[in-house]
Amino acid sequence: MLRSAIIGVGGFLPETVQTNEDLAKFVDTSDAWIQERTGIRKRHRARDDQPVSDLALEASKRALAAAGRTADQLDLIVVATTTPDMTFPSTASILQRKLGAPVLTAFDVQAVCSGFVYAMSVADGFVARGLSQCALVVGAEAMTRLMDYTDRGTCVLFGDGAGAVVVEPVEGQGTTADRGLLGFSLRSDGTKQDLLYVDGGPSTTGTVGKLRMVGNHVFKHAVVNISEAVVSAAKVAGVEVSEVDWFIPHQANQRILKGVADRLGIDEAKVISTVADHANTSAASIPLAMDVAVRDGRIKPGDLLLMEAMGGGLTWGACVVRY
């Protein structure tokens, strides 16, 4: 059988770094307050002239280089983003042009922070069925564009960045030893919309809007819902959570990371955490964290990876990948 294997990973963070102390100069907050509640020390912020497609471009170039592939070999681009350059065309189409890729299939996936997990499952539908021989899956966000800096409960949480993976079909035997995407579980509950949303849009206010969140309720849903999706994805993959080598969660908040790991009985040493330095980069957070762990040597070929996320919608999900 065909599996969708990750053969290259790349990440990019904008050059501008914004520390907690920097935020405290114009937001009613402090480094101690932010770190105690979130674990975040700093975040990266895109320049005003740096659209999200530029972040995606740099991450994609690095992923292609890591995979030993070039843009002209791509036949599919899926970009997970909630902060696109434009209402249309898709950021994926803009990225295709900037990469110099040939005519191919390109589109965006919008599931907010869960976007990368959703995008991986979508790409799997093409790759594992022989419809794509070389796919680029990207999570890219400029979340600081959506911040209301009078709301200290949310504006301190988010940062900008992009992560990308190159995915290709590989032959598998249909066992848990196969390389590639082994199983996933996706969820959405639109009745929880008011817990995490942006108060604007083209067909409602005609504006971009600002991010709004009921943090304590989101935390409760995150720990319970993500844990359920992780167990479901592991069951689909045919593995036990205890077999996982590395847990790569969406980097929302260090307390959520710990809460989910504790609930699932995952050793803290197996958790890839970049939230302190990246903050919450929404759909970009999982591939960014993976890129860090691949580059520093923690993640090695053959390792079993568990990825999970929860975002506005509410959406949430998890996937199991043999790297």
DRENDO-1510 file (C-alpha; in Angstrom, 1 decimal, always signed):
<recs>
REC; n; res; u; v; w
REC; 1; MET; +0.0; +0.0; +0.0 .
REC; 2; LEU; +1.0; +3.6; -0.5 .
REC; 3; ARG; +1.8; +5.8; +2.6 .
REC; 4; SER; +2.3; +9.6; +2.7 .
REC; 5; ALA; +5.8; +10.1; +4.0 .
REC; 6; ILE; +7.4; +13.3; +5.1 .
REC; 7; ILE; +10.8; +13.5; +3.3 .
REC; 8; GLY; +11.8; +17.1; +4.2 .
REC; 9; VAL; +11.0; +19.7; +6.8 .
REC; 10; GLY; +11.6; +23.5; +6.9 .
REC; 11; GLY; +10.7; +26.4; +9.1 .
REC; 12; PHE; +11.0; +30.2; +9.0 .
REC; 13; LEU; +10.5; +32.9; +11.6 .
REC; 14; PRO; +10.5; +36.6; +10.8 .
REC; 15; GLU; +13.6; +38.5; +11.8 .
REC; 16; THR; +11.8; +40.8; +14.2 .
REC; 17; VAL; +11.7; +39.4; +17.8 .
REC; 18; GLN; +9.3; +40.8; +20.3 .
REC; 19; THR; +10.0; +40.0; +23.9 .
REC; 20; ASN; +7.6; +40.1; +26.8 .
REC; 21; GLU; +9.4; +43.2; +28.0 .
REC; 22; ASP; +8.8; +44.8; +24.6 .
REC; 23; LEU; +5.1; +44.1; +24.9 .
REC; 24; ALA; +5.0; +45.5; +28.5 .
REC; 25; LYS; +6.0; +48.9; +27.1 .
REC; 26; PHE; +2.6; +49.4; +25.5 .
REC; 27; VAL; +0.4; +46.6; +27.0 .
REC; 28; ASP; -0.7; +46.4; +30.7 .
REC; 29; THR; +1.4; +43.2; +31.3 .
REC; 30; SER; +4.8; +42.0; +32.5 .
REC; 31; ASP; +7.3; +39.3; +31.7 .
REC; 32; ALA; +6.5; +37.5; +34.9 .
REC; 33; TRP; +2.7; +37.6; +34.3 .
REC; 34; ILE; +3.0; +36.2; +30.8 .
REC; 35; GLN; +5.5; +33.5; +31.6 .
REC; 36; GLU; +3.5; +32.3; +34.7 .
REC; 37; ARG; +0.3; +31.9; +32.7 .
REC; 38; THR; +1.6; +30.8; +29.3 .
REC; 39; GLY; +5.3; +29.8; +29.4 .
REC; 40; ILE; +6.0; +32.3; +26.5 .
REC; 41; ARG; +9.1; +34.5; +26.6 .
REC; 42; LYS; +9.1; +36.0; +23.2 .
REC; 43; ARG; +7.5; +35.8; +19.7 .
REC; 44; HIS; +8.5; +36.7; +16.1 .
REC; 45; ARG; +6.6; +39.4; +14.2 .
REC; 46; ALA; +6.4; +39.9; +10.5 .
REC; 47; ARG; +7.2; +43.3; +9.0 .
REC; 48; ASP; +4.3; +45.3; +7.7 .
REC; 49; ASP; +5.6; +44.7; +4.2 .
REC; 50; GLN; +6.0; +40.9; +4.8 .
REC; 51; PRO; +2.8; +39.0; +3.9 .
REC; 52; VAL; +2.2; +35.4; +5.0 .
REC; 53; SER; +3.1; +34.1; +1.6 .
REC; 54; ASP; +6.7; +35.4; +2.1 .
REC; 55; LEU; +6.9; +33.4; +5.3 .
REC; 56; ALA; +5.6; +30.3; +3.6 .
REC; 57; LEU; +8.0; +30.8; +0.7 .
REC; 58; GLU; +11.1; +30.7; +3.0 .
REC; 59; ALA; +9.8; +27.7; +4.9 .
REC; 60; SER; +9.0; +25.9; +1.7 .
REC; 61; LYS; +12.4; +26.6; +0.2 .
REC; 62; ARG; +14.0; +25.0; +3.3 .
REC; 63; ALA; +11.7; +22.0; +3.2 .
REC; 64; LEU; +12.4; +21.4; -0.5 .
REC; 65; ALA; +16.2; +21.7; +0.1 .
REC; 66; ALA; +16.0; +19.3; +3.0 .
REC; 67; ALA; +14.0; +16.8; +0.8 .
REC; 68; GLY; +16.5; +17.2; -2.1 .
REC; 69; ARG; +13.6; +18.4; -4.3 .
REC; 70; THR; +13.0; +21.4; -6.4 .
REC; 71; ALA; +9.8; +23.4; -7.0 .
REC; 72; ASP; +9.4; +22.1; -10.5 .
REC; 73; GLN; +8.9; +18.6; -9.1 .
REC; 74; LEU; +5.8; +19.7; -7.1 .
REC; 75; ASP; +2.3; +18.7; -8.2 .
REC; 76; LEU; +0.4; +19.7; -5.1 .
REC; 77; ILE; +0.5; +22.7; -2.6 .
REC; 78; VAL; -1.8; +22.8; +0.4 .
REC; 79; VAL; -1.4; +25.8; +2.7 .
REC; 80; ALA; -3.0; +25.9; +6.1 .
REC; 81; THR; -3.6; +29.5; +7.2 .
REC; 82; THR; -6.1; +31.7; +8.8 .
REC; 83; THR; -4.2; +34.9; +7.9 .
REC; 84; PRO; -4.0; +34.8; +4.0 .
REC; 85; ASP; -2.5; +37.5; +1.9 .
REC; 86; MET; -5.8; +38.2; +0.3 .
REC; 87; THR; -9.4; +37.0; +0.3 .
REC; 88; PHE; -8.5; +35.5; -3.0 .
REC; 89; PRO; -6.5; +34.1; -4.7 .
REC; 90; SER; -5.4; +31.4; -2.2 .
REC; 91; THR; -2.1; +31.8; -0.5 .
REC; 92; ALA; -1.2; +28.5; -2.0 .
REC; 93; SER; -1.6; +29.9; -5.5 .
REC; 94; ILE; +0.5; +32.9; -4.5 .
REC; 95; LEU; +3.1; +30.6; -3.1 .
REC; 96; GLN; +3.1; +28.6; -6.3 .
REC; 97; ARG; +4.0; +31.7; -8.3 .
REC; 98; LYS; +6.7; +32.8; -5.9 .
REC; 99; LEU; +8.3; +29.4; -5.9 .
REC; 100; GLY; +8.2; +29.2; -9.7 .
REC; 101; ALA; +6.4; +25.9; -9.5 .
REC; 102; PRO; +4.6; +24.5; -12.6 .
REC; 103; VAL; +0.8; +24.4; -13.1 .
REC; 104; LEU; -0.5; +22.2; -10.4 .
REC; 105; THR; -3.2; +21.7; -7.7 .
REC; 106; ALA; -3.0; +24.5; -5.1 .
REC; 107; PHE; -5.4; +25.6; -2.4 .
REC; 108; ASP; -5.7; +26.7; +1.2 .
REC; 109; VAL; -7.2; +24.9; +4.2 .
REC; 110; GLN; -8.8; +27.0; +7.0 .
REC; 111; ALA; -9.1; +25.2; +10.3 .
REC; 112; VAL; -7.2; +27.8; +12.3 .
REC; 113; CYS; -4.7; +26.3; +14.7 .
REC; 114; SER; -5.7; +22.8; +13.6 .
REC; 115; GLY; -4.9; +23.7; +10.0 .
REC; 116; PHE; -1.7; +21.7; +9.6 .
REC; 117; VAL; -3.2; +18.5; +10.9 .
REC; 118; TYR; -6.2; +19.0; +8.6 .
REC; 119; ALA; -3.9; +19.9; +5.7 .
REC; 120; MET; -1.8; +16.7; +6.2 .
REC; 121; SER; -5.0; +14.6; +6.0 .
REC; 122; VAL; -6.0; +16.4; +2.9 .
REC; 123; ALA; -2.6; +15.8; +1.2 .
REC; 124; ASP; -2.8; +12.2; +2.3 .
REC; 125; GLY; -5.9; +11.9; +0.2 .
REC; 126; PHE; -3.9; +12.8; -2.9 .
REC; 127; VAL; -0.5; +11.2; -2.1 .
REC; 128; ALA; -1.6; +7.9; -0.7 .
REC; 129; ARG; -3.9; +7.3; -3.6 .
REC; 130; GLY; -1.3; +8.0; -6.2 .
REC; 131; LEU; -2.8; +11.4; -7.3 .
REC; 132; SER; +0.3; +13.3; -6.1 .
REC; 133; GLN; +4.0; +12.3; -6.4 .
REC; 134; CYS; +5.4; +15.4; -4.6 .
REC; 135; ALA; +3.3; +17.5; -2.3 .
REC; 136; LEU; +4.1; +20.6; -0.3 .
REC; 137; VAL; +2.1; +21.0; +2.9 .
REC; 138; VAL; +2.6; +24.4; +4.7 .
REC; 139; GLY; +1.3; +26.0; +7.9 .
REC; 140; ALA; +1.9; +29.8; +7.7 .
REC; 141; GLU; +0.5; +32.6; +9.8 .
REC; 142; ALA; +0.8; +36.3; +10.6 .
REC; 143; MET; -1.3; +36.1; +13.7 .
REC; 144; THR; +0.0; +39.4; +15.1 .
REC; 145; ARG; -2.1; +41.1; +12.4 .
REC; 146; LEU; -5.3; +39.9; +14.3 .
REC; 147; MET; -4.3; +41.2; +17.7 .
REC; 148; ASP; -6.2; +43.8; +19.8 .
REC; 149; TYR; -3.4; +45.2; +21.9 .
REC; 150; THR; -5.8; +46.5; +24.5 .
REC; 151; ASP; -6.7; +42.9; +25.3 .
REC; 152; ARG; -3.8; +41.6; +27.3 .
REC; 153; GLY; -5.3; +38.2; +27.7 .
REC; 154; THR; -4.9; +37.4; +24.0 .
REC; 155; CYS; -2.3; +39.8; +22.4 .
REC; 156; VAL; +0.6; +38.2; +24.4 .
REC; 157; LEU; -0.1; +34.7; +23.1 .
REC; 158; PHE; +0.5; +34.9; +19.4 .
REC; 159; GLY; +3.4; +35.2; +17.0 .
REC; 160; ASP; +4.2; +34.8; +13.3 .
REC; 161; GLY; +6.0; +32.1; +11.3 .
REC; 162; ALA; +5.8; +29.3; +8.8 .
REC; 163; GLY; +6.6; +25.6; +8.7 .
REC; 164; ALA; +6.5; +23.3; +5.7 .
REC; 165; VAL; +6.9; +19.6; +4.8 .
REC; 166; VAL; +7.5; +17.8; +1.5 .
REC; 167; VAL; +5.3; +14.7; +1.3 .
REC; 168; GLU; +5.7; +11.8; -1.2 .
REC; 169; PRO; +4.2; +8.3; -1.6 .
REC; 170; VAL; +6.3; +5.4; -0.3 .
REC; 171; GLU; +5.5; +1.7; -0.4 .
REC; 172; GLY; +4.3; +0.2; +2.8 .
REC; 173; GLN; +3.2; -3.2; +4.1 .
REC; 174; GLY; +0.1; -2.0; +5.9 .
REC; 175; THR; +1.8; -2.3; +9.4 .
REC; 176; THR; +2.7; +0.2; +12.1 .
REC; 177; ALA; +6.3; -0.2; +11.0 .
REC; 178; ASP; +5.5; +1.6; +7.7 .
REC; 179; ARG; +7.0; +5.0; +7.1 .
REC; 180; GLY; +4.4; +7.7; +6.6 .
REC; 181; LEU; +1.0; +8.9; +7.9 .
REC; 182; LEU; -0.5; +6.0; +9.8 .
REC; 183; GLY; -3.7; +7.5; +11.1 .
REC; 184; PHE; -5.6; +10.6; +11.9 .
REC; 185; SER; -8.7; +11.9; +13.7 .
REC; 186; LEU; -10.4; +15.2; +13.0 .
REC; 187; ARG; -13.1; +17.0; +14.8 .
REC; 188; SER; -15.2; +20.2; +14.7 .
REC; 189; ASP; -17.9; +21.7; +16.9 .
REC; 190; GLY; -19.4; +24.9; +15.6 .
REC; 191; THR; -21.5; +25.4; +18.7 .
REC; 192; LYS; -18.3; +26.5; +20.5 .
REC; 193; GLN; -17.6; +29.3; +18.0 .
REC; 194; ASP; -17.9; +32.1; +20.6 .
REC; 195; LEU; -15.0; +30.7; +22.6 .
REC; 196; LEU; -12.4; +31.6; +20.0 .
REC; 197; TYR; -13.1; +33.6; +16.9 .
REC; 198; VAL; -12.3; +36.8; +14.9 .
REC; 199; ASP; -15.0; +39.5; +15.0 .
REC; 200; GLY; -14.9; +40.4; +11.3 .
REC; 201; GLY; -15.1; +39.0; +7.8 .
REC; 202; PRO; -15.8; +39.9; +4.1 .
REC; 203; SER; -19.5; +38.9; +4.2 .
REC; 204; THR; -20.3; +40.2; +7.7 .
REC; 205; THR; -18.4; +43.4; +8.7 .
REC; 206; GLY; -16.3; +43.9; +5.6 .
REC; 207; THR; -13.2; +44.1; +7.8 .
REC; 208; VAL; -10.5; +41.7; +9.0 .
REC; 209; GLY; -11.5; +41.9; +12.6 .
REC; 210; LYS; -9.6; +41.1; +15.8 .
REC; 211; LEU; -9.2; +37.8; +17.7 .
REC; 212; ARG; -11.5; +37.2; +20.6 .
REC; 213; MET; -11.1; +34.3; +23.1 .
REC; 214; VAL; -12.6; +33.0; +26.3 .
REC; 215; GLY; -9.3; +31.6; +27.6 .
REC; 216; ASN; -10.4; +29.6; +30.6 .
REC; 217; HIS; -13.1; +27.7; +28.6 .
REC; 218; VAL; -10.7; +27.1; +25.7 .
REC; 219; PHE; -8.2; +25.6; +28.1 .
REC; 220; LYS; -10.8; +23.1; +29.5 .
REC; 221; HIS; -12.0; +22.1; +26.0 .
REC; 222; ALA; -8.4; +21.8; +24.8 .
REC; 223; VAL; -7.2; +19.3; +27.4 .
REC; 224; VAL; -10.3; +17.0; +27.2 .
REC; 225; ASN; -10.9; +17.2; +23.4 .
REC; 226; ILE; -7.3; +16.9; +22.2 .
REC; 227; SER; -6.8; +13.9; +24.5 .
REC; 228; GLU; -9.8; +12.2; +22.9 .
REC; 229; ALA; -8.6; +12.9; +19.4 .
REC; 230; VAL; -5.1; +11.6; +20.2 .
REC; 231; VAL; -6.5; +8.3; +21.5 .
REC; 232; SER; -8.7; +8.0; +18.4 .
REC; 233; ALA; -5.8; +8.7; +16.0 .
REC; 234; ALA; -3.6; +6.2; +17.8 .
REC; 235; LYS; -6.4; +3.6; +17.5 .
REC; 236; VAL; -6.8; +4.2; +13.8 .
REC; 237; ALA; -3.0; +3.9; +13.4 .
REC; 238; GLY; -3.0; +0.7; +15.4 .
REC; 239; VAL; -0.5; +1.9; +18.0 .
REC; 240; GLU; -0.5; +2.7; +21.7 .
REC; 241; VAL; +0.2; +6.3; +22.8 .
REC; 242; SER; +2.9; +4.8; +25.0 .
REC; 243; GLU; +4.8; +3.7; +21.8 .
REC; 244; VAL; +5.2; +7.3; +20.6 .
REC; 245; ASP; +8.7; +8.6; +20.4 .
REC; 246; TRP; +7.9; +12.3; +20.1 .
REC; 247; PHE; +4.7; +14.2; +21.0 .
REC; 248; ILE; +4.5; +17.4; +18.8 .
REC; 249; PRO; +1.6; +19.4; +20.0 .
REC; 250; HIS; +0.2; +22.7; +18.7 .
REC; 251; GLN; +2.2; +25.3; +20.7 .
REC; 252; ALA; -0.8; +27.2; +22.2 .
REC; 253; ASN; +0.3; +27.5; +25.9 .
REC; 254; GLN; +2.7; +25.6; +28.0 .
REC; 255; ARG; -0.1; +24.8; +30.5 .
REC; 256; ILE; -2.2; +23.1; +27.8 .
REC; 257; LEU; +0.8; +21.2; +26.5 .
REC; 258; LYS; +1.5; +19.9; +30.0 .
REC; 259; GLY; -2.2; +19.2; +30.7 .
REC; 260; VAL; -2.6; +17.1; +27.6 .
REC; 261; ALA; +0.6; +15.2; +28.2 .
REC; 262; ASP; -0.3; +14.5; +31.8 .
REC; 263; ARG; -3.8; +13.3; +30.8 .
REC; 264; LEU; -2.3; +10.9; +28.2 .
REC; 265; GLY; +0.5; +9.7; +30.4 .
REC; 266; ILE; +3.2; +11.1; +28.0 .
REC; 267; ASP; +6.6; +11.6; +29.5 .
REC; 268; GLU; +7.5; +15.3; +29.5 .
REC; 269; ALA; +10.9; +14.4; +28.0 .
REC; 270; LYS; +9.0; +13.3; +24.9 .
REC; 271; VAL; +7.2; +16.6; +24.3 .
REC; 272; ILE; +8.6; +19.0; +21.7 .
REC; 273; SER; +7.9; +22.4; +23.1 .
REC; 274; THR; +8.8; +25.7; +21.3 .
REC; 275; VAL; +6.1; +27.9; +22.8 .
REC; 276; ALA; +8.6; +29.8; +24.9 .
REC; 277; ASP; +10.4; +31.2; +21.9 .
REC; 278; HIS; +7.7; +31.1; +19.1 .
REC; 279; ALA; +4.5; +31.7; +21.1 .
REC; 280; ASN; +1.3; +30.5; +19.4 .
REC; 281; THR; +1.8; +30.5; +15.6 .
REC; 282; SER; -1.5; +28.8; +14.9 .
REC; 283; ALA; -1.3; +26.4; +11.9 .
REC; 284; ALA; +2.5; +27.0; +11.7 .
REC; 285; SER; +3.3; +25.8; +15.2 .
REC; 286; ILE; +3.5; +22.0; +14.6 .
REC; 287; PRO; +5.7; +22.1; +11.5 .
REC; 288; LEU; +7.9; +24.8; +13.1 .
REC; 289; ALA; +8.3; +22.6; +16.2 .
REC; 290; MET; +9.0; +19.6; +14.1 .
REC; 291; ASP; +11.7; +21.5; +12.1 .
REC; 292; VAL; +13.4; +22.5; +15.3 .
REC; 293; ALA; +13.5; +18.9; +16.6 .
REC; 294; VAL; +14.7; +17.4; +13.3 .
REC; 295; ARG; +17.5; +20.0; +13.0 .
REC; 296; ASP; +18.7; +19.5; +16.6 .
REC; 297; GLY; +18.7; +15.7; +16.1 .
REC; 298; ARG; +16.0; +14.7; +18.5 .
REC; 299; ILE; +13.7; +13.4; +15.7 .
REC; 300; LYS; +15.3; +10.6; +13.7 .
REC; 301; PRO; +14.2; +8.5; +10.8 .
REC; 302; GLY; +11.9; +5.7; +12.0 .
REC; 303; ASP; +10.6; +7.7; +15.0 .
REC; 304; LEU; +6.9; +7.5; +15.7 .
REC; 305; LEU; +5.4; +11.1; +15.9 .
REC; 306; LEU; +2.1; +12.2; +17.4 .
REC; 307; MET; +0.8; +15.6; +16.3 .
REC; 308; GLU; -2.2; +17.4; +17.7 .
REC; 309; ALA; -3.9; +20.7; +17.7 .
REC; 310; MET; -7.1; +22.7; +18.6 .
REC; 311; GLY; -8.3; +25.9; +17.1 .
REC; 312; GLY; -11.2; +28.2; +16.5 .
REC; 313; GLY; -14.3; +26.6; +15.3 .
REC; 314; LEU; -13.8; +24.8; +17.6 .
REC; 315; THR; -11.7; +22.5; +15.5 .
REC; 316; TRP; -9.3; +19.9; +16.8 .
REC; 317; GLY; -7.5; +16.8; +15.6 .
REC; 318; ALA; -4.4; +14.5; +15.8 .
REC; 319; CYS; -2.3; +12.4; +13.4 .
REC; 320; VAL; +0.3; +9.7; +13.9 .
REC; 321; VAL; +3.3; +9.7; +11.5 .
REC; 322; ARG; +6.3; +7.4; +11.2 .
REC; 323; TYR; +9.1; +9.7; +10.2 .
</recs>
